[in-house]
Amino acid sequence: MPRMCSWRRAAVVAAVVVGFAGPAVSGQQAAPPAPDIAALQATIEQLRQQLDALERKVAALQSAPPTGVQPAASTPAPAAPVAAAEPAPVAPALAAPGGDSGPVPVYGNTSAASKIFNPDMAVIGNFVGSAGRNAVAPLPALSLNEAEVSFQAVVDPYARADFFLAASPDGLEVEEGFLTFPTLPGGLLVKVGKLKAQFGKVNTLHAHTLPWVDEPLPMKNLLGGDEGLNDAGVSVSRLIPNSVMFLEATGEVYNGDNGVFTSQKRSDLTYVGRLRGYRDLTEGTNLDLGTSFAFGHNDTRPDATTRLFGVDATIRYRPLRRAIYKRFLGRTELFWSRRDTATLDDQADAFGAYVSGDYQFARRWFAGGRYDWSDRAEDPTRRDTSGSVLLTYWPSEFSQIRGQFRRTAYAEGVDANEVLFQFLFSIGAHGAHSF
């Protein structure tokens, strides 16, 4: 009996051990070890905490009032979801004609689409004063000589418009107002409207772009005074390809009423031609040459005509490394006027010229000089001469202060010594003038 009890006790113990050991072994094969489960639970808990923190930040941003705005006393309504910010409108580029030369640029500020429909506008004031004595052509002691208002914009992919209104003590007039077509077949550039004729250099410049307070004597005696050759007409220009220099040929037809020519009937038109050449001599120096011709009728008799010839040369020096401190501009023009007189088969030949130089010697300071001489178109036996020295200060690109001492010897035997001073100031986006 004792042996039997011992055997039975051993069998029961073995059965119990086998019963517990079998599930334990199978459970170890199906489930991961306890340390892996603990690490996974820790990672999930960490991610849950980070997500809760992000949700709290978003809720705080949605419920916070805008910067500079005090929160209302009452409980605010639940904040709406934040919408995606819309991109700022961009001015569309205009398609080029034919679609083969890329988009046409939009002039001016392109930060808003509405800018396309508004022209660039500017106002430029030209205040002039004088001191001294001039018994032949005196100037006012103080005057707002001119206020120019400009409107410039692209009309469509095929044209742009430029209008310049000049207000002076004599009244308001359209100094220039023309439409430019730059994409015509054959490489032609056409301007239609009221224009400054492409005759020489000074005739094409507005008063505020001159490097002097006044205009050279040939402009007054041979080209009709302050306005020069300025009339309603059509201008056609074309580049002439070559490997030597930049060449541009221009032909123009005008109505025939300006300071030099007079139209007595519809067919009395004025014709202007110009050939201009341009070449870079060095990286900081270039040379500009031109020759001009003009033909039209005058008021001495019905069939009387006037012919004008001109030659001009301009040299510019501006070293690239010192461009804001040093530069030089030298310019000269020679004019010849052949005018029919009241006497049949009698012509008056008058000549005139000027030479000028302007040198920048400091960041905002310029010094210059000019010498003029000119016969008078109606009486070539009378000749005027003049010499000037100038000093110009540029406080900024929007203003200029200029002083000029001028001594003039008139044909009447009268000498005039004058001190001229000028203040130029501008507001708005004023487009670039001819180079």
C-alpha positions as CSV (number, residue, x, y, z in Angstrom):
1,M,0.0,0.0,0.0
2,P,2.7,2.5,0.7
3,R,4.3,1.8,-2.6
4,M,0.9,2.2,-4.4
5,C,0.3,5.5,-2.8
6,S,3.6,6.7,-3.7
7,W,3.1,5.7,-7.4
8,R,-0.3,7.3,-7.5
9,R,1.0,10.5,-6.0
10,A,3.9,10.6,-8.5
11,A,1.4,10.1,-11.4
12,V,-0.8,12.9,-10.3
13,V,2.1,15.3,-9.9
14,A,3.3,14.3,-13.4
15,A,-0.1,14.9,-14.9
16,V,-0.4,18.3,-13.4
17,V,3.0,19.3,-14.6
18,V,2.3,18.2,-18.1
19,G,-1.1,19.9,-18.1
20,F,0.4,23.3,-17.2
21,A,3.6,23.0,-19.2
22,G,1.8,22.3,-22.5
23,P,-0.2,25.6,-22.6
24,A,2.7,27.6,-21.4
25,V,4.9,26.3,-24.2
26,S,2.2,27.0,-26.9
27,G,1.5,30.4,-25.4
28,Q,5.2,31.4,-25.6
29,Q,5.2,30.5,-29.3
30,A,2.1,32.6,-30.3
31,A,2.5,35.8,-28.3
32,P,5.5,38.3,-28.1
33,P,7.4,38.5,-25.0
34,A,6.2,40.8,-22.2
35,P,9.1,43.4,-22.6
36,D,8.0,44.0,-26.4
37,I,4.4,44.7,-25.4
38,A,5.5,47.2,-22.8
39,A,7.7,49.1,-25.2
40,L,4.8,49.3,-27.8
41,Q,2.4,50.6,-25.2
42,A,4.9,53.3,-24.1
43,T,5.3,54.4,-27.7
44,I,1.5,54.6,-28.3
45,E,1.2,56.7,-25.1
46,Q,3.9,59.1,-26.2
47,L,2.2,59.6,-29.6
48,R,-1.1,60.2,-27.9
49,Q,0.4,62.9,-25.7
50,Q,1.9,64.7,-28.7
51,L,-1.4,64.6,-30.5
52,D,-3.2,66.1,-27.5
53,A,-0.6,68.9,-27.4
54,L,-1.1,69.7,-31.1
55,E,-4.9,69.8,-30.7
56,R,-4.6,72.2,-27.8
57,K,-2.3,74.5,-29.8
58,V,-4.8,74.5,-32.8
59,A,-7.7,75.2,-30.5
60,A,-5.8,78.1,-28.9
61,L,-5.0,79.7,-32.3
62,Q,-8.6,79.4,-33.5
63,S,-10.0,81.0,-30.4
64,A,-7.4,83.8,-30.1
65,P,-8.5,87.3,-31.5
66,P,-6.6,88.9,-34.3
67,T,-3.5,91.0,-33.5
68,G,-4.5,94.5,-32.2
69,V,-8.2,93.5,-31.6
70,Q,-9.5,93.3,-28.1
71,P,-11.6,90.2,-27.3
72,A,-15.3,90.7,-26.8
73,A,-16.8,90.6,-23.3
74,S,-19.2,87.9,-24.2
75,T,-18.2,84.3,-24.9
76,P,-17.1,84.1,-28.5
77,A,-18.7,81.7,-30.9
78,P,-16.8,78.6,-31.9
79,A,-14.1,79.4,-34.3
80,A,-14.6,78.3,-37.9
81,P,-12.0,76.2,-39.6
82,V,-9.1,78.1,-41.0
83,A,-9.4,78.4,-44.7
84,A,-6.4,78.1,-47.0
85,A,-5.0,81.5,-47.9
86,E,-5.7,82.5,-51.5
87,P,-2.7,83.6,-53.5
88,A,-2.3,87.3,-54.4
89,P,-3.6,88.2,-57.8
90,V,-0.9,88.4,-60.4
91,A,-1.1,90.6,-63.4
92,P,-1.4,88.3,-66.5
93,A,1.2,88.6,-69.2
94,L,-0.1,89.8,-72.5
95,A,0.4,87.4,-75.4
96,A,2.7,88.5,-78.1
97,P,1.4,88.7,-81.7
98,G,1.8,85.4,-83.5
99,G,2.7,83.6,-80.3
100,D,6.4,83.3,-81.3
101,S,8.2,85.9,-79.3
102,G,7.0,85.2,-75.7
103,P,4.7,87.3,-73.6
104,V,4.7,91.1,-73.9
105,P,5.8,92.7,-70.6
106,V,3.3,94.7,-68.5
107,Y,4.9,98.1,-67.8
108,G,4.7,99.5,-64.3
109,N,3.8,97.7,-61.0
110,T,2.5,94.2,-61.6
111,S,1.5,93.5,-58.0
112,A,-2.2,93.8,-58.8
113,A,-4.2,92.8,-61.9
114,S,-6.0,96.2,-61.8
115,K,-2.7,98.0,-62.5
116,I,-3.0,96.8,-66.2
117,F,-5.9,99.2,-66.7
118,N,-4.3,102.2,-65.0
119,P,-1.5,104.2,-66.7
120,D,1.7,105.2,-65.0
121,M,1.3,108.8,-64.0
122,A,3.9,111.5,-63.0
123,V,4.2,115.2,-62.5
124,I,7.5,117.0,-63.0
125,G,8.0,120.6,-62.0
126,N,10.5,122.9,-63.6
127,F,11.1,126.1,-61.5
128,V,13.4,128.6,-63.0
129,G,14.8,131.9,-61.7
130,S,17.1,134.5,-63.1
131,A,19.2,137.5,-61.9
132,G,21.3,140.0,-63.8
133,R,20.5,142.1,-66.9
134,N,19.3,141.0,-70.4
135,A,17.7,143.7,-72.5
136,V,17.1,141.5,-75.5
137,A,15.5,138.3,-74.2
138,P,14.8,138.8,-70.4
139,L,13.5,136.0,-68.2
140,P,11.2,136.4,-65.2
141,A,12.9,136.7,-61.9
142,L,10.9,133.7,-60.6
143,S,8.6,131.4,-62.4
144,L,7.3,127.8,-62.6
145,N,8.5,127.5,-66.1
146,E,6.7,124.3,-66.8
147,A,4.8,121.5,-65.0
148,E,4.7,118.3,-67.1
149,V,2.1,115.6,-66.5
150,S,2.6,112.3,-68.1
151,F,0.4,109.3,-68.7
152,Q,2.0,106.1,-70.1
153,A,0.7,102.6,-70.5
154,V,0.5,99.6,-72.7
155,V,-2.8,99.7,-74.6
156,D,-2.8,96.0,-75.8
157,P,-0.2,93.5,-77.0
158,Y,0.3,95.6,-80.2
159,A,0.6,99.2,-78.9
160,R,1.4,101.5,-76.1
161,A,0.4,105.1,-75.5
162,D,2.4,108.1,-74.1
163,F,0.9,111.5,-73.3
164,F,2.7,114.5,-71.9
165,L,0.8,117.6,-71.0
166,A,2.7,120.8,-70.3
167,A,1.3,123.6,-68.2
168,S,3.2,126.9,-68.4
169,P,2.4,130.6,-67.8
170,D,1.1,130.6,-71.4
171,G,-1.5,127.8,-70.8
172,L,-1.9,124.1,-71.0
173,E,-1.0,122.2,-74.1
174,V,-0.2,118.7,-75.3
175,E,3.5,118.6,-75.6
176,E,3.5,115.1,-76.9
177,G,0.7,112.5,-77.3
178,F,1.3,109.5,-79.5
179,L,0.6,105.8,-80.0
180,T,3.5,103.4,-80.7
181,F,3.1,100.2,-82.7
182,P,6.3,98.1,-82.1
183,T,5.3,94.8,-83.7
184,L,4.5,95.7,-87.3
185,P,5.7,93.4,-90.1
186,G,9.1,94.1,-91.6
187,G,10.6,95.2,-88.2
188,L,8.9,98.6,-88.4
189,L,8.2,100.8,-85.4
190,V,5.5,103.4,-86.1
191,K,4.4,106.3,-83.9
192,V,1.2,108.3,-84.6
193,G,0.2,111.5,-82.9
194,K,1.8,114.7,-81.8
195,L,5.6,114.2,-81.6
196,K,8.9,115.9,-81.2
197,A,10.5,115.4,-84.6
198,Q,13.6,113.2,-84.8
199,F,15.9,116.1,-85.8
200,G,19.1,116.2,-84.0
201,K,19.4,115.5,-80.2
202,V,18.2,118.6,-78.3
203,N,15.0,118.9,-80.3
204,T,13.9,115.4,-79.1
205,L,14.4,116.2,-75.4
206,H,11.9,117.7,-72.9
207,A,12.9,120.7,-70.9
208,H,13.5,118.8,-67.7
209,T,15.9,116.3,-69.3
210,L,18.3,119.0,-70.6
211,P,21.6,119.3,-68.8
212,W,21.2,123.1,-68.8
213,V,18.7,125.6,-67.5
214,D,18.2,127.1,-71.0
215,E,18.4,125.9,-74.6
216,P,21.3,126.5,-77.0
217,L,21.1,129.5,-79.3
218,P,20.7,127.4,-82.5
219,M,17.5,126.0,-81.1
220,K,16.0,129.4,-80.6
221,N,17.3,131.0,-83.8
222,L,17.0,128.1,-86.3
223,L,14.6,125.5,-84.9
224,G,11.7,127.7,-83.7
225,G,12.4,128.3,-80.0
226,D,11.4,126.3,-76.9
227,E,9.1,123.8,-78.7
228,G,11.3,123.3,-81.7
229,L,10.0,120.9,-84.4
230,N,6.9,119.6,-82.6
231,D,3.8,118.7,-84.7
232,A,1.1,116.2,-85.4
233,G,2.3,113.4,-87.8
234,V,3.5,109.9,-88.4
235,S,6.9,108.5,-87.7
236,V,8.3,105.2,-89.1
237,S,11.6,103.7,-87.9
238,R,13.6,100.6,-88.7
239,L,16.8,99.1,-87.6
240,I,19.4,98.4,-90.2
241,P,21.3,95.1,-89.4
242,N,25.0,95.3,-89.7
243,S,28.1,94.1,-87.9
244,V,29.8,97.5,-87.5
245,M,27.4,99.5,-85.3
246,F,23.7,100.0,-84.4
247,L,21.9,101.8,-87.2
248,E,18.4,103.3,-87.2
249,A,16.7,105.0,-90.0
250,T,13.6,107.2,-89.4
251,G,11.2,108.9,-91.8
252,E,8.5,111.3,-90.6
253,V,5.6,113.3,-92.1
254,Y,4.0,116.2,-90.2
255,N,1.1,118.6,-90.7
256,G,3.5,121.5,-91.3
257,D,2.6,124.0,-88.5
258,N,5.3,124.7,-85.9
259,G,7.9,127.3,-85.1
260,V,9.9,126.8,-88.4
261,F,7.3,125.6,-91.0
262,T,3.9,127.0,-91.9
263,S,1.2,125.1,-93.7
264,Q,-0.9,127.4,-96.0
265,K,-2.8,124.5,-97.6
266,R,-3.5,120.9,-96.9
267,S,-0.6,119.6,-99.1
268,D,2.0,121.8,-97.4
269,L,3.4,118.9,-95.3
270,T,6.7,118.8,-93.5
271,Y,9.1,115.9,-94.1
272,V,11.9,114.8,-91.7
273,G,14.5,112.1,-92.1
274,R,17.2,110.9,-89.7
275,L,20.0,108.3,-89.7
276,R,21.5,107.5,-86.4
277,G,24.5,105.3,-85.6
278,Y,25.6,104.0,-82.2
279,R,28.7,102.0,-81.2
280,D,30.4,100.9,-78.0
281,L,34.0,101.9,-78.0
282,T,34.9,100.3,-74.7
283,E,32.9,98.7,-71.8
284,G,32.4,102.2,-70.4
285,T,32.5,104.4,-73.5
286,N,30.1,104.8,-76.4
287,L,29.7,107.0,-79.4
288,D,26.5,108.3,-80.9
289,L,26.4,109.9,-84.4
290,G,23.5,111.2,-86.4
291,T,22.5,113.3,-89.4
292,S,19.1,114.9,-90.0
293,F,17.1,116.6,-92.7
294,A,13.8,118.5,-92.7
295,F,11.8,120.1,-95.5
296,G,8.7,122.2,-95.4
297,H,7.0,125.5,-96.4
298,N,7.4,128.9,-94.7
299,D,5.2,132.0,-94.5
300,T,7.2,134.4,-96.7
301,R,5.2,133.6,-99.9
302,P,3.0,130.7,-101.1
303,D,5.7,128.6,-102.7
304,A,8.5,129.4,-100.3
305,T,10.2,126.5,-98.5
306,T,12.8,126.0,-95.8
307,R,15.4,123.2,-95.6
308,L,17.2,122.2,-92.4
309,F,20.3,120.1,-92.2
310,G,21.8,118.8,-89.0
311,V,24.8,116.8,-87.8
312,D,25.2,115.6,-84.2
313,A,27.7,113.7,-82.1
314,T,27.6,112.5,-78.5
315,I,30.2,110.6,-76.5
316,R,29.5,109.1,-73.2
317,Y,32.0,107.8,-70.7
318,R,30.9,106.0,-67.5
319,P,33.4,103.5,-66.0
320,L,31.5,100.5,-64.6
321,R,33.5,100.3,-61.4
322,R,32.9,104.0,-60.6
323,A,29.6,104.5,-62.3
324,I,27.9,106.3,-59.4
325,Y,30.8,108.7,-58.9
326,K,32.3,109.4,-62.3
327,R,30.8,110.1,-65.8
328,F,31.2,112.4,-68.7
329,L,28.9,113.4,-71.5
330,G,30.1,115.5,-74.4
331,R,27.8,116.7,-77.1
332,T,27.9,118.9,-80.2
333,E,25.4,119.8,-83.0
334,L,25.8,121.7,-86.2
335,F,22.7,123.2,-88.0
336,W,22.2,124.7,-91.4
337,S,19.0,126.5,-92.4
338,R,18.3,127.4,-96.1
339,R,15.2,129.6,-96.2
340,D,13.4,131.1,-99.2
341,T,12.8,134.8,-98.7
342,A,10.1,137.1,-100.0
343,T,12.3,138.0,-102.9
344,L,12.1,135.4,-105.7
345,D,15.2,133.3,-106.2
346,D,16.7,134.6,-103.0
347,Q,17.7,132.3,-100.2
348,A,19.0,133.0,-96.7
349,D,21.7,130.5,-95.4
350,A,22.1,130.5,-91.7
351,F,24.4,128.4,-89.6
352,G,24.6,127.6,-85.9
353,A,26.3,125.2,-83.5
354,Y,27.0,124.4,-79.9
355,V,29.5,122.3,-77.9
356,S,28.9,121.1,-74.4
357,G,30.5,118.9,-71.7
358,D,29.2,117.7,-68.4
359,Y,31.4,115.9,-65.9
360,Q,30.4,114.1,-62.6
361,F,33.1,114.6,-60.1
362,A,31.4,113.4,-56.9
363,R,28.4,111.2,-55.9
364,R,25.8,113.9,-56.5
365,W,27.7,116.8,-58.1
366,F,28.1,117.7,-61.8
367,A,30.0,120.5,-63.5
368,G,29.7,121.6,-67.1
369,G,30.1,124.2,-69.7
370,R,28.6,125.1,-73.1
371,Y,29.5,127.4,-76.0
372,D,26.9,128.5,-78.6
373,W,26.9,130.5,-81.7
374,S,24.1,131.0,-84.3
375,D,23.0,133.2,-87.2
376,R,19.4,134.2,-87.3
377,A,17.2,132.3,-89.8
378,E,15.5,135.4,-91.2
379,D,18.7,137.5,-91.3
380,P,21.9,135.5,-91.4
381,T,24.0,138.7,-91.2
382,R,23.1,138.8,-87.5
383,R,24.9,136.4,-85.2
384,D,24.6,135.7,-81.5
385,T,27.2,134.0,-79.3
386,S,26.9,132.7,-75.7
387,G,29.1,130.9,-73.1
388,S,27.9,129.2,-69.9
389,V,29.3,127.4,-66.9
390,L,27.1,125.1,-64.8
391,L,27.0,123.4,-61.4
392,T,24.3,120.7,-60.7
393,Y,23.5,118.9,-57.4
394,W,21.2,115.8,-57.3
395,P,19.7,115.4,-53.8
396,S,18.1,112.2,-55.2
397,E,17.0,110.8,-58.5
398,F,13.7,112.7,-58.0
399,S,15.1,116.2,-57.8
400,Q,17.9,118.5,-59.1
401,I,19.3,121.8,-58.2
402,R,21.2,123.7,-60.9
403,G,23.0,127.0,-61.2
404,Q,24.2,128.5,-64.5
405,F,26.2,131.6,-65.3
406,R,25.5,132.8,-68.9
407,R,27.1,135.5,-70.9
408,T,25.5,136.3,-74.2
409,A,26.7,138.7,-76.9
410,Y,23.7,139.6,-79.2
411,A,23.9,140.8,-82.7
412,E,22.5,144.2,-81.7
413,G,25.8,144.9,-79.9
414,V,24.3,144.2,-76.4
415,D,25.9,142.0,-73.9
416,A,23.9,140.1,-71.2
417,N,25.3,138.6,-68.0
418,E,22.9,136.5,-66.1
419,V,22.8,133.9,-63.3
420,L,20.1,131.3,-63.8
421,F,19.0,128.7,-61.3
422,Q,16.7,125.8,-61.6
423,F,14.8,123.4,-59.3
424,L,13.5,120.2,-60.8
425,F,11.2,117.8,-58.8
426,S,9.1,114.9,-59.8
427,I,6.5,112.6,-58.3
428,G,5.1,109.4,-59.8
429,A,6.5,106.8,-62.2
430,H,7.9,108.8,-65.1
431,G,9.0,106.6,-68.0
432,A,12.5,106.8,-69.6
433,H,13.2,109.2,-72.3
434,S,15.1,108.6,-75.5
435,F,18.7,107.6,-75.1
